[in-house]
């Protein structure tokens, strides 16, 4: 598979062996019971290494898997409201919006319009503006408000909150946070 006449050869301990012809490099690899793998085909001359090819593929796969594992997958969560939503249901759903934004997910707010509500989309816009106002400290609107025949929707994205360090400095239930809640109850 290696088309060059000479290659720059590296052994299994990553030591440079110099410029070698391809048949000599193959002979060295076979004598060690290993494979000859072309690492940098674009180089002049190409760089090849003596190694166990199966182990190389396994380590490459494992490194890719670990890289994917440490990436944060951002999801879009959707919460649906109605123009005539009760106060309890509204506060319950706002808590979900807050939690999703704190977890780093995007939240799609949809206000559904049914029946005669379709002729008055301003009711949906009012509820949507109220939700956006209540969620302002946790996220911001991304893009414009979309109006369909049956719904009004907007996308919220989380605001930067300092990342991991912010949670470590003031974890939930810390004495500072508990003290702050206690003072509010005594003053009230």
N, C-alpha and C positions, 0 to 999 in steps of 0.2 A: 504493500500500500504506500510505502514511502518512495517518492519518485526522484528525490535528489541523489546526486552521486556521493556527496559527503554530507555528514551531519555533525552537529555539535552534540557530544554524548555526555550524559550525566548518569552516574551510577545510582544504586538504590539508597545510598547514604547522602545523596544530593551533592556529591563531589564531582567537579568538572573533570572529565577524562580527555577533553580536547576534540579536535577534528578527526573523525574516523569514517571509513567507508561503510556503507550500509551492510554489506555481507559480514564485515568484521564485527560490527555492532550486534547483528543478529546472532553471530557465533558466541559472543560474550554473554548475551542474554540467555541463550539456550544452555550454555555451560553452567550458569547460575540457577537454572530452572525457573527463569522469569520471562517476562515479555518485553518487547521493545515498543514503547509508546511515543508517538509524535506529540509533543507538548505545544510547540509554537511553530506551525507550518509556515507562517508568514515571514519569519526571520530568515536572514541570509547568512549562513546556511541554516536550515531548519534545526530546531532543538528537539532532541529525543531523549527519553529517559528509560532506564532499565528498571522495571517494577512489575509487581503483580497486578495485571490489568483488572481482574475481578475485584480485588481489594480497592483499587483506585476508583472504580465505578461505585462501589459501596460507600466509600467515604464522600464522594461527590454527592450522591443521593442523600446521605445523612446530613451533610452540610446544608443542602437546599431545604430539606425538611425542617431543620432547626431554624433556619432563617424565616420560613413561613410561619413557624410556631410562635415566634416572637413578634410577629406583625399584628397590629390591632386591626381587626375587621370592623369597619364602620357600617352599621346597618341603618336603614331608614325604617323607623317605627311610625305607624299611622294611628292617630287618635281622632275619632269622629265625634262631632258635636251636632246638636240640633238648635234651631233658633229659640225654642221654648224649653230649654234645659233648666232643670231645677238647680238651686244653689248647691245642694249637697252633691249632686252628680257633677256639677261644674268643678267644685273644689277637689273632688276625688280624681277627676281627670287631669286637673292642673298638677296634682301631686305626681301623677304618672309622667306628665310632660317634663317636670322638673327632674325626676329620677333618670329618665332616658337621656336628657341633656347632660346631666352630671356624669353619666356613664360614658359620654363621648359619642352617642348616637345622634343621627339627624332625626327630626320629628316632623312628619307631615300632618298639619292640622287641616281637617276637612269639616266644613259645616254643611251638612246635608239639607237639602230643600225638597219638601214633598208637597204634592197637591197645590193648594193655593199659595203656599210659601214661595213657589217658583216665580210667581208674578211680583214678589217683593224681595229681590236679592239683597236689598240694603239691610234687611234683618240679619242675613248671613254675614255681611261685612261688619256689622256692629259686634256680633259675637266673636268674629275673627280678630277684630281690633282689640277687644277686651282680653282675649287669650294672649295676643302678642304683647299687650301691656303688662299682663301679670307674669309672663315668662321672660321679660326683658333682661332681668339680672342673670339669667342662666344661659340665654341664647339670643341670637339675633336672626332676623328674617334674611333668607338667602333668595335673591331673585325677586320677582314680582308676585303679586296676588293673582291667582288664576280663577277665572269664573267660567264654569260650565253651566249648562242648562239646569242641571240637578244639584250643583254644589259650588261652594266657594272654598278655595284651598290656598295654603301658603306653606313654605318649607322653612323650618327653624334649624339652625346649626348651632352647636355649642360655642360659647365664647371661651377663650383661653383662660384656664383657671390656675396656672402654675404647674400643672403636671403632677408627677409623683411626689415631689418635695412638699407641695401644699398639704397633701393628706398626711404626710409623716409629721410635719410641724404641728398641726392641730388636728389630731385624729378625732373621729366622732366619739363623744362621751368623755372627752378629756376634761380635767378639772376646770380649765379656762372656760370651756363651753358650758359646763354644768353650772358654774358660778354665775355666768351671765344670765342663764334662765332663772336661777333662783332669785336674783336681784329683781328681775321683771315681775315675778310673782309677788314678792314682798311689797313692791311699790304699788301694785295694782289694787 
